[in-house]
């Protein structure tokens, strides 16, 4: 019995470390997304990177059997990713990167709320403390303590709700299916929908921009193909609320990437925000591996 418990905790620890890696990949990709937002591309950028990510995964897929139920959930996940990513990218055009980072991070609060409303799942008080600390830390980190509303904020908030829904969906169904097949399927759906809308609303000429091509390649391989796929595997072993807390570190790594790549400075309040988010993640780990 003890060995079985240790094995479960060992897999859980690997899953949490995997989510940490995902947060690093997403945080570094946030810089590329900000650069793309300045070019005004939303749907074609998302369509290209999700379709490319789907193609990248195909050679690694060994299980070719896809059930009707898997198709349904892949389509559902793909639609959530399509709408959430489009809202996030569109919001960046008319709001600050700080606002976008903070508001997107609010899915860490939305996840346990939706779990309670939809499935009557109660969250331990220590996890609630961690969630509140993470949200406040994201506020300090992304805005420096000065939040000014912008036009794109509502789009970012709507996107945060859908990202929370995606985290919950993966937590509920990811363990039923082959994670590589599921990942490629949701990427294909998200990419196809973005591409169709993009060909209607945007000019394909934007895809000839070198900056956009580099951003597509980088985010398709690392952020989407590697990051989202690892997220699906990890959420087979980590509850949605815990997963959202670890993924909230994306905001920390986004700021670090901005500092390293774009030469952006960090204020004392932003450093304090980073510290609060890290503390929140550590509290969640204490709850998962020892505190009852």
C-alpha positions, 0 to 999 in steps of 0.5 A, spaced: 500 500 500 505 504 501 509 503 495 503 504 491 502 511 494 509 513 493 508 511 486 502 515 485 506 521 489 512 520 484 508 520 478 504 527 481 511 530 482 513 528 475 507 531 472 508 538 476 515 538 474 512 538 467 507 543 468 513 548 471 516 546 464 510 548 460 509 555 464 517 556 462 515 555 455 509 559 455 512 565 459 517 565 453 512 565 448 508 571 451 514 575 448 513 573 441 506 574 442 506 581 444 511 582 438 506 579 433 500 583 436 504 589 434 503 587 427 495 586 427 495 579 426 490 574 430 487 569 426 492 567 421 498 567 426 494 563 431 491 558 425 499 557 422 502 556 429 496 551 431 496 547 424 504 547 424 504 544 431 499 539 429 503 537 423 509 536 428 506 531 432 503 527 427 510 523 426 510 521 434 503 518 434 503 511 434 495 509 436 491 511 430 485 508 433 480 514 435 473 513 438 467 517 437 468 520 444 475 522 443 473 526 437 468 529 441 472 532 446 478 533 441 473 538 438 471 541 444 478 542 446 480 545 440 474 550 440 476 552 447 483 553 445 481 557 438 476 562 442 481 563 448 487 564 444 483 569 439 481 573 444 487 573 448 491 575 441 486 580 439 486 583 446 493 584 446 492 589 440 488 594 444 491 593 451 497 593 455 502 587 456 501 588 463 494 588 463 493 582 458 498 578 463 494 579 469 487 578 467 489 572 463 492 569 470 486 570 473 484 563 470 487 561 477 481 563 481 476 562 475 478 554 475 476 553 483 470 557 482 467 553 476 469 546 479 464 548 485 459 551 480 459 545 475 461 539 479 460 541 486 468 540 488 470 544 494 477 547 494 481 546 500 482 552 504 490 552 503 489 552 496 484 558 496 490 561 500 495 559 494 490 562 489 489 568 492 496 569 493 497 568 486 492 572 483 495 578 487 502 576 485 500 576 478 497 583 479 503 586 482 507 583 477 503 585 471 501 592 472 506 594 478 500 596 482 497 600 477 492 597 473 488 602 468 483 599 464 483 599 457 479 597 451 482 590 450 481 588 457 474 585 456 477 580 451 482 578 455 477 576 461 473 572 456 479 569 454 481 567 461 474 564 463 475 560 457 482 558 458 480 556 465 474 551 462 480 548 458 484 546 464 478 543 467 476 539 461 483 536 460 483 535 468 476 531 466 478 527 460 485 527 458 486 520 462 481 517 457 485 518 451 492 517 448 495 524 449 499 525 443 493 524 438 488 528 443 493 534 442 494 533 435 487 533 434 485 539 438 491 543 435 488 541 428 481 544 430 484 550 433 488 551 427 483 550 422 478 555 425 483 560 426 485 559 419 478 560 416 476 566 420 483 569 418 482 568 411 476 572 411 478 578 416 485 578 415 490 579 409 494 573 407 500 578 406 501 579 413 504 571 413 510 574 409 513 578 414 519 575 417 518 577 424 511 573 424 514 567 421 519 567 426 514 567 431 509 562 428 515 557 428 517 558 435 510 558 438 508 552 434 514 548 436 515 550 443 509 553 446 504 549 442 507 542 440 511 541 446 507 546 451 500 544 450 502 537 449 506 536 455 500 540 459 495 534 457 500 529 459 501 532 466 493 534 467 492 526 467 496 526 474 494 533 477 488 536 479 485 542 475 486 547 481 493 545 482 495 545 475 492 552 474 497 554 480 503 552 477 501 554 470 500 561 473 508 561 473 507 563 466 506 570 468 513 570 472 517 567 466 514 572 461 516 578 465 523 574 466 523 573 458 521 580 457 527 582 461 532 578 458 530 579 451 527 586 450 531 589 456 525 591 460 526 593 467 523 589 473 520 594 479 520 592 486 513 591 486 514 586 480 519 582 484 514 582 490 509 579 485 514 574 483 515 572 490 508 571 491 506 567 485 512 562 487 510 562 494 503 560 492 505 554 488 509 552 494 503 552 498 499 548 493 505 543 493 505 542 501 498 541 500 499 536 495 505 532 498 504 532 505 499 537 508 492 535 510 
